[in-house]
């Protein structure tokens, strides 16, 4: 229990290493040594992350700079009940409520801000730690697995190796399917934002794609962010954008996810829904994220055990 957070990070690193393993094997089949293949793979991932950060943050910085320049005018219009957001003051008295909240919860708000900053720093450190763990698992994971197989009686070693390969394929299939669904979500969001003339549709589409990777809460967070930006174009535009994203999420949850995961992880819709719900109950967001690959891995293990019980050479 004392090291449970580190163990969770190790599990995440193992899942990421399994997802990257097919790429590493491509380089190994071309004669590249294991260490060099892992380094090249991580290099490609780093380049992809840098490109993503540039596409996302460069327009975001520009937008924030423009917002900072317009902030005095926006606050003046809001206070007077003018402009596109003037209705927030005339109907809901937002300024007065905000001032009252600051007077009542000023110290608590400052404490909450410090807590938020601490959580951000802690999350950043955890991400860096997981990245290093993933690298170490990639470099030494095969030797660790072979060492564990050495403890198995000789007659069952081939079956255990097949089991390990099957688990790796299941986890890699889940990651591939999750990325595919996120790309579709980001593309749909970008198209909707382009059609409604919301500013910076591509960065916002990338935000939707990233948050869509998180089960349960990711889609809601992305909808709130995109809806807040769309609100600058008016209530009607925001309603259209939010409505379109909610409709897409229903399609994704009830049709797209079961279809994709059925082909990539070989799980039924019932198994997918149950694994996500059980994972969320056990481990929150991280548990929900790992629920589907865990279910796929258990399916492979039980299939091999059933084949062994029936005397079959391998699971079908």
RAJO-V984229 format. One record per helix or strand of 3 or more residues. SS is the DSSP state (alpha for helix, beta for strand). FROM is the first residue (numbers start at 0). LEN is the number of residues. Records with the same first field share a line. If there is no record, write none. Layout:
# RAJO-V984229
SS = FROM-LEN / FROM-LEN
This chain:
# RAJO-V984229
alpha = 3-26 / 33-47 / 86-6 / 93-56 / 153-42 / 200-11 / 217-16 / 234-30 / 268-41
